[in-house]
Amino acid sequence: MALFLKCLLGAAAVLLIALLSKSKSFFIAGLVPLFPTFALIAHYIVGSERSAADLRATALFGLCSLLPYAVYLLAVYWLSVRLTLAATLTWATVAWAVCAGLLLLVWTRAHAGAL
């Protein structure tokens, strides 16, 4: 039942994005994916199974994970007038993956003693 509810949340988000993208306020469609649905789930699980310090570390890492997302958005913004849609999204995703990989590398090295 919990999995079904999670699927419904995802479907509702996609529907909302589709509806907003056709409206005069199409730009709000970019805000919908940032609703912390998965963060709420992750923080609940970490918070109920681990210490408050671990929850704080998870929240801090989540804050740092905004950097790869910002790189993705900047790449989409810059490439959208230079490349096709498919190429723009592909290269922006590659930029996100590289930045996320660097974040993981830096985070795990900086927090190696705590792991």
All heavy atoms as an XYZ file, in Angstrom:
866
protein
N       0.820     -1.198      0.000
C       0.000      0.000      0.000
C       0.867      1.267      0.000
O       0.556      2.222     -0.699
C      -0.917     -0.026      1.233
C      -1.875      1.110      1.276
S      -2.999      1.046     -0.124
C      -4.229      2.158      0.376
N       1.956      1.250      0.766
C       2.850      2.406      0.814
C       3.465      2.667     -0.552
O       3.592      3.823     -0.978
C       3.941      2.190      1.860
N       3.844      1.599     -1.260
C       4.418      1.751     -2.601
C       3.397      2.358     -3.554
O       3.722      3.222     -4.368
C       4.910      0.394     -3.111
C       5.605      0.394     -4.465
C       6.820      1.314     -4.445
C       6.032     -1.016     -4.824
N       2.148      1.947     -3.446
C       1.084      2.485     -4.285
C       0.914      3.985     -4.030
O       0.762      4.769     -4.975
C      -0.226      1.737     -4.025
C      -1.379      2.249     -4.832
C      -1.443      2.023     -6.197
C      -2.391      2.977     -4.223
C      -2.498      2.507     -6.950
C      -3.446      3.466     -4.963
C      -3.508      3.232     -6.336
N       0.961      4.402     -2.769
C       0.829      5.823     -2.446
C       1.996      6.628     -3.006
O       1.806      7.746     -3.493
C       0.707      6.019     -0.945
C      -0.591      5.504     -0.312
C      -0.537      5.622      1.201
C      -1.785      6.259     -0.866
N       3.201      6.070     -2.962
C       4.363      6.746     -3.535
C       4.206      6.894     -5.041
O       4.547      7.934     -5.609
C       5.643      5.987     -3.193
C       5.998      6.047     -1.719
C       7.146      5.126     -1.397
C       7.294      4.979      0.098
N       8.209      3.912      0.462
N       3.674      5.872     -5.688
C       3.422      5.938     -7.134
C       2.391      7.014     -7.451
O       2.527      7.746     -8.432
C       2.952      4.591     -7.664
S       4.211      3.313     -7.648
N       1.365      7.111     -6.625
C       0.345      8.148     -6.824
C       0.937      9.550     -6.685
O       0.587     10.453     -7.450
C      -0.805      7.971     -5.827
C      -1.849      6.917     -6.167
C      -2.914      6.857     -5.073
C      -2.489      7.191     -7.509
N       1.821      9.726     -5.717
C       2.492     11.018     -5.550
C       3.300     11.371     -6.789
O       3.261     12.512     -7.261
C       3.409     10.999     -4.329
C       2.757     11.219     -2.977
C       3.778     11.020     -1.866
C       2.161     12.601     -2.896
N       4.025     10.418     -7.309
C       4.820     10.643     -8.516
C       3.943     10.981     -9.708
O       4.237     11.904    -10.474
N       2.846     10.244     -9.871
C       1.923     10.507    -10.973
C       1.283     11.880    -10.827
O       1.121     12.607    -11.815
C       0.856      9.419    -11.028
N       0.939     12.260     -9.611
C       0.345     13.577     -9.374
C       1.338     14.683     -9.724
O       0.957     15.702    -10.317
C      -0.110     13.697     -7.926
N       2.596     14.482     -9.385
C       3.620     15.476     -9.711
C       3.772     15.622    -11.217
O       3.851     16.743    -11.744
C       4.955     15.097     -9.065
N       3.804     14.506    -11.940
C       3.929     14.552    -13.401
C       2.720     15.247    -14.014
O       2.852     16.074    -14.924
C       4.110     13.126    -13.978
C       4.000     13.127    -15.492
C       5.455     12.556    -13.542
N       1.529     14.947    -13.525
C       0.316     15.579    -14.018
C       0.356     17.083    -13.759
O       0.025     17.888    -14.641
C      -0.913     14.949    -13.355
C      -2.268     15.512    -13.776
C      -2.500     15.300    -15.273
C      -3.379     14.856    -12.971
N       0.765     17.482    -12.571
C       0.858     18.893    -12.239
C       1.871     19.605    -13.135
O       1.613     20.715    -13.618
C       1.216     19.060    -10.760
C       1.215     20.486    -10.210
C      -0.146     21.154    -10.409
C       1.575     20.456     -8.734
N       3.006     18.975    -13.383
C       4.021     19.555    -14.273
C       3.446     19.726    -15.674
O       3.611     20.776    -16.309
C       5.294     18.685    -14.297
C       6.022     18.777    -12.955
C       6.226     19.099    -15.437
C       7.118     17.739    -12.775
N       2.760     18.700    -16.173
C       2.173     18.768    -17.516
C       1.133     19.883    -17.611
O       1.106     20.637    -18.592
C       1.550     17.423    -17.881
N       0.282     20.002    -16.601
C      -0.740     21.045    -16.609
C      -0.120     22.441    -16.520
O      -0.517     23.355    -17.246
C      -1.731     20.830    -15.468
C      -2.641     19.606    -15.592
C      -3.443     19.401    -14.308
C      -3.560     19.744    -16.793
N       0.851     22.600    -15.642
C       1.498     23.903    -15.495
C       2.268     24.304    -16.743
O       2.317     25.491    -17.089
C       2.429     23.901    -14.276
C       1.741     23.961    -12.924
C       2.733     23.680    -11.809
C       1.079     25.314    -12.721
N       2.869     23.337    -17.420
C       3.662     23.664    -18.615
C       2.793     24.220    -19.740
O       3.288     24.892    -20.635
C       4.441     22.442    -19.090
O       3.555     21.466    -19.627
N       1.497     23.966    -19.704
C       0.574     24.469    -20.719
C      -0.097     25.778    -20.303
O      -0.841     26.369    -21.071
C      -0.492     23.415    -21.012
C       0.064     22.147    -21.636
C      -1.034     21.137    -21.854
C      -0.594     19.794    -22.316
N       0.618     19.630    -23.014
N       0.176     26.250    -19.094
C      -0.477     27.458    -18.580
C       0.385     28.698    -18.825
O       1.528     28.599    -19.262
C      -0.750     27.299    -17.086
O       0.457     27.429    -16.358
N      -0.177     29.878    -18.505
C       0.596     31.118    -18.591
C       1.731     31.120    -17.572
O       2.720     31.804    -17.753
C      -0.314     32.327    -18.347
C      -1.250     32.617    -19.489
C      -1.951     33.955    -19.320
C      -2.885     33.928    -18.138
N      -3.649     35.169    -17.981
N       1.591     30.355    -16.522
C       2.624     30.261    -15.485
C       3.471     29.002    -15.675
O       3.792     28.305    -14.722
C       1.958     30.251    -14.103
O       1.190     31.409    -13.916
N       3.848     28.726    -16.919
C       4.601     27.518    -17.264
C       5.872     27.351    -16.452
O       6.297     26.238    -16.159
C       4.949     27.526    -18.763
C       5.818     28.686    -19.160
C       7.194     28.582    -19.109
C       5.251     29.890    -19.559
C       7.997     29.656    -19.458
C       6.041     30.957    -19.914
C       7.420     30.850    -19.861
N       6.500     28.454    -16.051
C       7.764     28.413    -15.314
C       7.614     27.753    -13.948
O       8.579     27.224    -13.401
C       8.346     29.821    -15.163
C       7.368     30.814    -14.610
C       7.247     30.993    -13.249
C       6.547     31.534    -15.465
C       6.329     31.893    -12.737
C       5.627     32.441    -14.965
C       5.514     32.617    -13.597
N       6.406     27.745    -13.398
C       6.176     27.111    -12.098
C       6.386     25.601    -12.193
O       6.685     24.945    -11.194
C       4.768     27.457    -11.553
C       4.659     28.964    -11.337
C       4.492     26.735    -10.245
C       3.269     29.440    -10.951
N       6.290     25.048    -13.404
C       6.555     23.619    -13.593
C       7.962     23.247    -13.123
O       8.210     22.108    -12.723
C       6.362     23.228    -15.059
N       8.881     24.213    -13.135
C      10.239     23.975    -12.646
C      10.333     23.905    -11.131
O      11.331     23.427    -10.598
N       9.312     24.358    -10.445
C       9.306     24.320     -8.984
C       8.769     22.996     -8.448
O       9.211     22.514     -7.397
C       8.463     25.479     -8.431
C       8.390     25.648     -6.927
C       9.765     25.924     -6.343
C       7.443     26.792     -6.587
N       7.859     22.392     -9.178
C       7.204     21.160     -8.714
C       8.204     20.049     -8.385
O       8.094     19.418     -7.330
C       6.140     20.682     -9.726
C       5.553     19.342     -9.323
C       5.039     21.729     -9.859
N       9.221     19.780     -9.240
C      10.157     18.699     -8.899
C      10.966     18.962     -7.637
O      11.560     18.047     -7.081
C      11.096     18.624    -10.112
C      10.406     19.338    -11.199
C       9.495     20.337    -10.562
N      10.976     20.207     -7.185
C      11.743     20.534     -5.989
C      10.949     20.343     -4.701
O      11.487     20.534     -3.614
C      12.258     21.974     -6.081
C      13.219     22.211     -7.240
C      13.626     23.671     -7.287
C      14.434     21.323     -7.134
N       9.680     19.952     -4.818
C       8.939     19.624     -3.599
C       9.651     18.445     -2.944
O       9.985     17.462     -3.606
C       7.478     19.263     -3.912
C       6.687     18.979     -2.670
C       6.204     20.021     -1.901
C       6.471     17.674     -2.240
C       5.501     19.771     -0.726
C       5.763     17.408     -1.082
C       5.268     18.460     -0.316
N       9.918     18.514     -1.660
C      10.798     17.516     -1.026
C      10.145     16.158     -0.725
O      10.328     15.605      0.356
C      11.223     18.227      0.259
C      10.073     19.105      0.590
C       9.533     19.577     -0.746
N       9.433     15.607     -1.696
C       8.776     14.314     -1.496
C       9.772     13.243     -1.056
O       9.593     12.601     -0.019
C       8.086     13.854     -2.795
O       7.202     14.882     -3.232
C       7.333     12.562     -2.602
N      10.815     13.061     -1.841
C      11.785     12.009     -1.530
C      12.659     12.391     -0.344
O      13.090     11.522      0.413
C      12.616     11.673     -2.770
C      11.788     11.109     -3.878
C      11.570     11.824     -5.043
C      11.173      9.875     -3.741
C      10.787     11.316     -6.053
C      10.380      9.349     -4.752
C      10.190     10.079     -5.905
N      12.906     13.687     -0.170
C      13.667     14.121      1.001
C      12.893     13.814      2.283
O      13.481     13.373      3.275
C      13.979     15.612      0.907
N      11.587     14.033      2.261
C      10.766     13.704      3.428
C      10.859     12.223      3.762
O      11.019     11.842      4.926
C       9.305     14.083      3.169
C       8.971     15.563      3.208
C       7.592     15.819      2.611
C       9.049     16.081      4.621
N      10.776     11.389      2.741
C      10.871      9.941      2.945
C      12.251      9.578      3.496
O      12.371      8.852      4.487
C      10.570      9.182      1.642
C       9.111      9.403      1.223
C      10.875      7.696      1.789
C       8.808      8.984     -0.207
N      13.305     10.119      2.852
C      14.671      9.824      3.293
C      14.918     10.306      4.714
O      15.492      9.576      5.536
C      15.682     10.457      2.333
N      14.470     11.514      5.017
C      14.712     12.057      6.350
C      13.911     11.307      7.409
O      14.398     11.113      8.530
C      14.399     13.555      6.375
C      15.325     14.341      5.517
N      14.963     15.513      4.924
C      16.602     14.096      5.128
C      15.988     15.980      4.224
N      16.983     15.129      4.335
N      12.728     10.873      7.062
C      11.952     10.076      8.019
C      12.661      8.756      8.315
O      12.801      8.362      9.470
C      10.537      9.814      7.501
C       9.763      8.924      8.440
C       9.193      9.452      9.600
C       9.656      7.554      8.216
C       8.520      8.644     10.496
C       8.980      6.738      9.107
C       8.413      7.277     10.239
O       7.763      6.470     11.120
N      13.123      8.085      7.266
C      13.785      6.790      7.451
C      15.083      6.967      8.237
O      15.333      6.247      9.207
C      14.031      6.095      6.098
C      12.686      5.687      5.479
C      14.938      4.883      6.262
C      12.782      5.220      4.031
N      15.925      7.923      7.825
C      17.190      8.149      8.539
C      16.912      8.589      9.973
O      17.519      8.094     10.921
C      18.067      9.186      7.801
C      19.268      9.592      8.652
C      18.542      8.636      6.458
N      15.951      9.502     10.136
C      15.639     10.007     11.473
C      15.061      8.968     12.410
O      15.252      9.036     13.619
N      14.367      7.976     11.850
C      13.781      6.953     12.721
C      14.718      5.761     12.943
O      14.529      5.014     13.893
C      12.450      6.460     12.137
O      12.648      5.850     10.881
N      15.731      5.605     12.107
C      16.627      4.453     12.228
C      18.034      4.818     12.710
O      18.789      3.937     13.085
C      16.733      3.730     10.892
C      15.425      3.099     10.440
C      15.539      2.387      9.109
O      16.644      2.344      8.526
O      14.504      1.875      8.646
N      18.371      6.099     12.675
C      19.727      6.513     13.028
C      19.675      7.673     14.009
O      18.615      8.108     14.419
C      20.500      6.857     11.761
C      20.522      5.655     10.784
C      21.482      5.839      9.671
N      22.830      6.070     10.140
C      23.808      5.183     10.042
N      23.590      4.001      9.554
N      25.013      5.490     10.454
N      20.817      8.223     14.323
C      20.897      9.301     15.323
C      20.526     10.653     14.714
O      20.477     10.821     13.494
C      22.318      9.376     15.879
O      23.208      9.849     14.872
N      20.323     11.623     15.605
C      20.045     12.987     15.166
C      21.241     13.555     14.394
O      21.071     14.311     13.436
C      19.706     13.868     16.358
N      22.453     13.170     14.792
C      23.650     13.625     14.077
C      23.661     13.089     12.650
O      24.061     13.797     11.716
C      24.906     13.186     14.826
N      23.230     11.846     12.479
C      23.156     11.274     11.133
C      22.090     11.981     10.299
O      22.271     12.193      9.098
C      22.864      9.778     11.197
C      24.044      8.972     11.722
O      25.180      9.511     11.744
O      23.838      7.812     12.118
N      20.990     12.352     10.921
C      19.952     13.105     10.214
C      20.483     14.468      9.792
O      20.245     14.923      8.670
C      18.708     13.258     11.088
C      17.560     14.067     10.483
C      17.082     13.460      9.165
C      16.409     14.157     11.470
N      21.237     15.106     10.676
C      21.842     16.399     10.329
C      22.825     16.253      9.179
O      22.852     17.083      8.275
C      22.535     17.003     11.543
C      21.567     17.529     12.598
C      22.280     17.969     13.869
N      23.434     18.800     13.642
C      23.433     20.133     13.693
N      22.316     20.766     13.978
N      24.528     20.824     13.481
N      23.638     15.191      9.197
C      24.587     14.954      8.100
C      23.844     14.720      6.792
O      24.267     15.207      5.730
C      25.491     13.773      8.438
N      22.738     13.991      6.852
C      21.931     13.737      5.661
C      21.360     15.043      5.118
O      21.368     15.277      3.903
C      20.790     12.748      5.986
O      21.363     11.541      6.488
C      19.949     12.449      4.771
N      20.874     15.907      6.007
C      20.338     17.204      5.582
C      21.434     18.080      4.978
O      21.219     18.734      3.951
C      19.677     17.907      6.761
N      22.616     18.076      5.579
C      23.727     18.863      5.050
C      24.144     18.356      3.674
O      24.394     19.146      2.759
C      24.912     18.846      6.017
C      26.125     19.678      5.599
C      25.732     21.145      5.424
C      27.236     19.529      6.623
N      24.210     17.036      3.521
C      24.552     16.480      2.207
C      23.474     16.853      1.187
O      23.777     17.173      0.034
C      24.725     14.959      2.278
C      25.149     14.383      0.957
C      26.459     14.471      0.539
C      24.228     13.775      0.127
C      26.858     13.961     -0.688
C      24.609     13.251     -1.101
C      25.934     13.352     -1.504
N      22.216     16.828      1.607
C      21.138     17.237      0.719
C      21.292     18.679      0.277
O      21.045     19.021     -0.887
N      21.719     19.524      1.195
C      21.974     20.923      0.847
C      23.110     21.023     -0.167
O      23.011     21.759     -1.157
C      22.301     21.712      2.115
C      22.439     23.216      1.983
C      21.151     23.837      1.443
C      22.787     23.826      3.325
N      24.156     20.261      0.046
C      25.279     20.249     -0.901
C      24.865     19.683     -2.257
O      25.433     20.055     -3.286
C      26.442     19.441     -0.328
S      27.218     20.189      1.104
N      23.876     18.807     -2.258
C      23.442     18.204     -3.518
C      22.717     19.198     -4.413
O      22.426     18.902     -5.577
C      22.549     16.990     -3.255
O      21.284     17.407     -2.779
N      22.436     20.384     -3.893
C      21.874     21.439     -4.736
C      22.899     21.932     -5.754
O      22.529     22.467     -6.799
C      21.365     22.595     -3.875
C      20.160     22.269     -3.001
C      19.838     23.443     -2.090
C      18.962     21.885     -3.839
N      24.179     21.751     -5.467
C      25.226     22.184     -6.397
C      25.139     21.449     -7.741
O      25.135     22.101     -8.792
C      26.608     22.038     -5.773
C      26.889     22.969     -4.600
C      28.197     22.606     -3.914
C      26.904     24.411     -5.063
N      25.073     20.102     -7.763
C      24.912     19.437     -9.060
C      23.625     19.851     -9.779
O      23.608     19.983    -11.004
C      24.896     17.943     -8.717
C      25.591     17.847     -7.418
C      25.292     19.126     -6.693
N      22.567     20.080     -9.025
C      21.318     20.509     -9.641
C      21.476     21.894    -10.257
O      20.985     22.162    -11.357
C      20.181     20.489     -8.611
C      18.829     20.752     -9.220
C      18.271     19.860    -10.129
C      18.111     21.891     -8.895
C      17.030     20.095    -10.700
C      16.869     22.135     -9.460
C      16.335     21.243    -10.357
O      15.113     21.492    -10.918
N      22.178     22.790     -9.569
C      22.435     24.119    -10.109
C      23.274     24.032    -11.381
O      23.017     24.745    -12.357
C      23.130     24.992     -9.066
N      24.262     23.140    -11.408
C      25.073     22.936    -12.610
C      24.184     22.444    -13.753
O      24.298     22.924    -14.889
C      26.231     21.946    -12.334
C      26.878     21.464    -13.615
C      27.257     22.598    -11.416
N      23.279     21.515    -13.459
C      22.338     21.021    -14.473
C      21.503     22.175    -15.034
O      21.378     22.339    -16.249
C      21.430     19.949    -13.863
C      20.271     19.584    -14.750
C      20.428     18.664    -15.787
C      19.027     20.169    -14.569
C      19.367     18.353    -16.618
C      17.961     19.866    -15.396
C      18.134     18.950    -16.423
O      17.089     18.645    -17.244
N      20.928     22.984    -14.146
C      20.079     24.086    -14.605
C      20.866     25.118    -15.406
O      20.379     25.629    -16.428
C      19.400     24.755    -13.409
C      18.351     23.921    -12.687
C      17.826     24.680    -11.470
C      17.219     23.541    -13.606
N      22.076     25.432    -14.968
C      22.915     26.365    -15.725
C      23.252     25.809    -17.102
O      23.261     26.550    -18.091
C      24.189     26.688    -14.946
C      24.003     27.583    -13.725
C      25.286     27.618    -12.883
C      23.593     28.990    -14.155
N      23.515     24.510    -17.176
C      23.809     23.886    -18.473
C      22.590     23.946    -19.389
O      22.713     24.262    -20.577
C      24.271     22.442    -18.275
N      21.412     23.653    -18.853
C      20.190     23.746    -19.666
C      20.007     25.184    -20.149
O      19.710     25.426    -21.331
C      18.948     23.260    -18.882
C      17.660     23.615    -19.603
C      19.025     21.758    -18.647
N      20.170     26.122    -19.261
C      19.997     27.530    -19.615
C      20.960     27.937    -20.732
O      20.567     28.568    -21.708
C      20.220     28.389    -18.368
C      20.027     29.858    -18.602
C      18.759     30.423    -18.613
C      21.116     30.694    -18.822
C      18.574     31.776    -18.834
C      20.944     32.047    -19.049
C      19.677     32.578    -19.055
O      19.504     33.919    -19.286
N      22.218     27.584    -20.593
C      23.237     27.996    -21.550
C      23.142     27.230    -22.868
O      23.288     27.800    -23.941
C      24.622     27.823    -20.922
C      25.718     28.423    -21.746
C      25.995     29.747    -21.900
C      26.668     27.711    -22.534
N      27.067     29.905    -22.740
C      27.503     28.668    -23.143
C      26.908     26.363    -22.788
C      28.544     28.328    -23.983
C      27.951     26.027    -23.616
C      28.761     26.990    -24.206
N      22.894     25.926    -22.789
C      22.897     25.091    -23.995
C      21.594     25.159    -24.794
O      21.590     24.839    -25.981
C      23.180     23.632    -23.625
C      24.569     23.348    -23.050
C      24.648     21.916    -22.541
C      25.647     23.632    -24.075
N      20.511     25.580    -24.162
C      19.207     25.533    -24.825
C      19.124     26.384    -26.085
O      18.319     26.092    -26.964
C      18.093     25.928    -23.858
O      18.257     27.272    -23.456
N      19.933     27.411    -26.190
C      19.936     28.244    -27.392
C      21.066     27.856    -28.346
O      21.235     28.476    -29.391
C      20.028     29.751    -27.045
C      18.769     30.199    -26.314
C      21.272     30.045    -26.225
N      21.822     26.835    -27.993
C      22.963     26.424    -28.809
C      22.806     25.033    -29.412
O      23.409     24.722    -30.425
C      24.233     26.474    -27.961
C      24.637     27.882    -27.581
C      25.708     27.903    -26.497
N      26.177     29.247    -26.238
C      25.527     30.140    -25.507
N      24.371     29.834    -24.957
N      26.025     31.347    -25.315
N      22.022     24.166    -28.756
C      21.890     22.774    -29.176
C      20.420     22.389    -29.279
O      19.539     23.127    -28.823
C      22.584     21.852    -28.166
C      24.075     22.080    -27.894
C      24.539     21.184    -26.756
C      24.892     21.829    -29.146
N      20.168     21.216    -29.821
C      18.806     20.694    -29.850
C      18.374     20.360    -28.424
O      19.206     20.268    -27.516
C      18.721     19.416    -30.699
O      19.501     18.391    -30.056
C      19.215     19.642    -32.120
N      17.080     20.143    -28.250
C      16.566     19.804    -26.917
C      17.217     18.523    -26.391
O      17.669     18.474    -25.244
C      15.048     19.649    -26.955
C      14.395     19.216    -25.644
C      14.652     20.225    -24.540
C      12.910     19.002    -25.847
N      17.273     17.492    -27.229
C      17.857     16.216    -26.792
C      19.323     16.390    -26.397
O      19.757     15.878    -25.364
C      17.720     15.163    -27.885
N      20.085     17.116    -27.191
C      21.501     17.330    -26.880
C      21.653     18.176    -25.620
O      22.516     17.902    -24.772
C      22.208     17.990    -28.058
N      20.823     19.198    -25.486
C      20.866     20.042    -24.289
C      20.642     19.219    -23.035
O      21.412     19.295    -22.071
C      19.801     21.156    -24.380
O      20.145     22.036    -25.448
C      19.704     21.932    -23.084
N      19.584     18.407    -23.037
C      19.267     17.611    -21.848
C      20.315     16.534    -21.598
O      20.634     16.226    -20.446
C      17.870     17.012    -21.980
C      16.734     18.043    -22.054
C      15.392     17.343    -22.216
C      16.735     18.968    -20.861
N      20.864     15.974    -22.661
C      21.919     14.966    -22.504
C      23.154     15.577    -21.857
O      23.680     15.047    -20.867
C      22.278     14.338    -23.863
O      21.128     13.688    -24.396
C      23.425     13.351    -23.728
N      23.625     16.694    -22.399
C      24.835     17.317    -21.859
C      24.609     17.880    -20.458
O      25.508     17.836    -19.608
C      25.373     18.388    -22.807
C      26.090     17.767    -23.953
C      25.695     17.746    -25.251
C      27.318     17.031    -23.896
N      26.597     17.045    -26.017
C      27.612     16.599    -25.211
C      28.200     16.695    -22.870
C      28.748     15.852    -25.511
C      29.326     15.950    -23.173
C      29.597     15.538    -24.472
N      23.413     18.393    -20.209
C      23.113     18.888    -18.861
C      23.112     17.739    -17.858
O      23.589     17.895    -16.728
C      21.763     19.610    -18.862
N      22.612     16.587    -18.278
C      22.617     15.407    -17.403
C      24.040     14.920    -17.162
O      24.389     14.530    -16.040
C      21.741     14.296    -18.008
O      20.409     14.811    -18.178
C      21.703     13.068    -17.120
N      24.860     14.950    -18.193
C      26.272     14.579    -18.030
C      26.952     15.539    -17.050
O      27.702     15.107    -16.163
C      27.008     14.562    -19.393
C      28.515     14.480    -19.221
C      26.493     13.422    -20.260
N      26.662     16.830    -17.189
C      27.234     17.820    -16.267
C      26.783     17.537    -14.838
O      27.590     17.618    -13.900
C      26.829     19.229    -16.696
N      25.497     17.194    -14.662
C      24.991     16.844    -13.328
C      25.733     15.631    -12.778
O      26.145     15.617    -11.611
C      23.483     16.554    -13.371
C      22.955     16.144    -12.041
C      22.451     16.942    -11.074
C      22.922     14.802    -11.500
N      22.094     16.212     -9.970
C      22.380     14.889    -10.202
C      23.294     13.557    -11.984
C      22.204     13.765     -9.399
C      23.124     12.441    -11.182
C      22.576     12.552     -9.899
N      25.893     14.595    -13.608
C      26.538     13.357    -13.166
C      27.995     13.605    -12.752
O      28.460     13.082    -11.733
C      26.469     12.291    -14.260
N      28.711     14.409    -13.525
C      30.102     14.726    -13.188
C      30.164     15.497    -11.877
O      30.953     15.176    -10.981
C      30.775     15.521    -14.332
C      32.109     16.101    -13.898
C      30.939     14.636    -15.561
N      29.305     16.481    -11.737
C      29.289     17.282    -10.510
C      28.862     16.433     -9.309
O      29.442     16.551     -8.223
C      28.364     18.478    -10.698
S      28.500     19.709     -9.396
N      27.867     15.567     -9.496
C      27.426     14.685     -8.407
C      28.544     13.720     -8.019
O      28.757     13.451     -6.827
C      26.172     13.919     -8.826
N      29.262     13.200     -9.003
C      30.392     12.317     -8.718
C      31.473     13.032     -7.924
O      32.026     12.472     -6.973
N      31.772     14.268     -8.307
C      32.758     15.059     -7.555
C      32.277     15.327     -6.134
O      33.061     15.254     -5.187
C      33.037     16.373     -8.282
C      33.844     16.270     -9.568
C      33.857     17.609    -10.305
C      35.260     15.802     -9.279
N      30.999     15.639     -5.995
C      30.444     15.854     -4.660
C      30.598     14.608     -3.797
O      31.030     14.694     -2.645
C      28.967     16.255     -4.756
C      28.206     16.344     -3.431
C      28.804     17.397     -2.514
C      26.730     16.603     -3.688
N      30.270     13.450     -4.348
C      30.408     12.196     -3.599
C      31.864     11.930     -3.221
O      32.156     11.508     -2.098
C      29.857     11.028     -4.400
C      28.341     10.971     -4.503
C      27.912      9.919     -5.523
C      27.733     10.677     -3.148
N      32.762     12.190     -4.151
C      34.186     11.984     -3.891
C      34.674     12.891     -2.764
O      35.308     12.435     -1.808
C      34.994     12.240     -5.170
C      36.487     11.999     -5.099
C      36.770     10.511     -4.937
C      37.155     12.528     -6.353
N      34.337     14.166     -2.849
C      34.749     15.125     -1.821
C      34.105     14.792     -0.482
O      34.767     14.796      0.557
C      34.413     16.568     -2.265
C      34.581     17.551     -1.113
C      35.278     16.973     -3.444
N      32.807     14.485     -0.506
C      32.084     14.197      0.745
C      32.657     12.962      1.439
O      32.886     12.975      2.648
C      30.605     14.013      0.451
C      29.780     13.817      1.703
C      29.506     12.625      2.316
C      29.161     14.817      2.492
N      28.737     12.841      3.435
C      28.512     14.183      3.561
C      29.080     16.197      2.388
C      27.803     14.885      4.515
C      28.358     16.895      3.342
C      27.739     16.224      4.398
N      32.861     11.896      0.680
C      33.346     10.652      1.309
C      34.764     10.812      1.825
O      35.117     10.252      2.860
C      33.269      9.459      0.349
O      33.953      9.765     -0.868
C      31.835      9.092      0.043
N      35.585     11.595      1.154
C      36.949     11.840      1.651
C      36.938     12.741      2.875
O      37.695     12.536      3.803
C      37.824     12.435      0.551
C      38.186     11.414     -0.480
C      39.208     11.895     -1.417
N      39.495     10.836     -2.381
C      40.402     10.920     -3.304
N      41.126     12.008     -3.416
N      40.608      9.922     -4.135
N      36.072     13.743      2.867
C      36.015     14.679      3.989
C      35.410     14.026      5.226
O      35.735     14.393      6.346
C      35.207     15.913      3.603
N      34.536     13.052      5.023
C      33.844     12.409      6.139
C      34.243     10.942      6.290
O      33.489     10.161      6.853
C      32.327     12.518      5.953
C      31.842     13.928      5.943
N      31.764     14.696      7.079
C      31.444     14.723      4.922
C      31.332     15.896      6.761
N      31.131     15.950      5.461
N      35.436     10.587      5.821
C      35.885      9.190      5.873
C      35.943      8.673      7.295
O      35.612      7.513      7.553
C      37.240      9.057      5.186
N      36.342      9.490      8.227
C      36.444      9.057      9.619
C      35.075      8.820     10.252
O      34.938      8.003     11.165
N      34.065      9.511      9.749
C      32.734      9.382     10.334
C      31.955      8.206      9.751
O      30.943      7.816     10.305
C      31.947     10.682     10.085
N      32.433      7.669      8.636
C      31.696      6.558      7.998
C      32.008      5.223      8.604
O      32.936      4.906      9.148
C      31.993      6.528      6.488
C      31.565      7.772      5.729
C      31.972      7.645      4.274
C      30.063      7.970      5.808
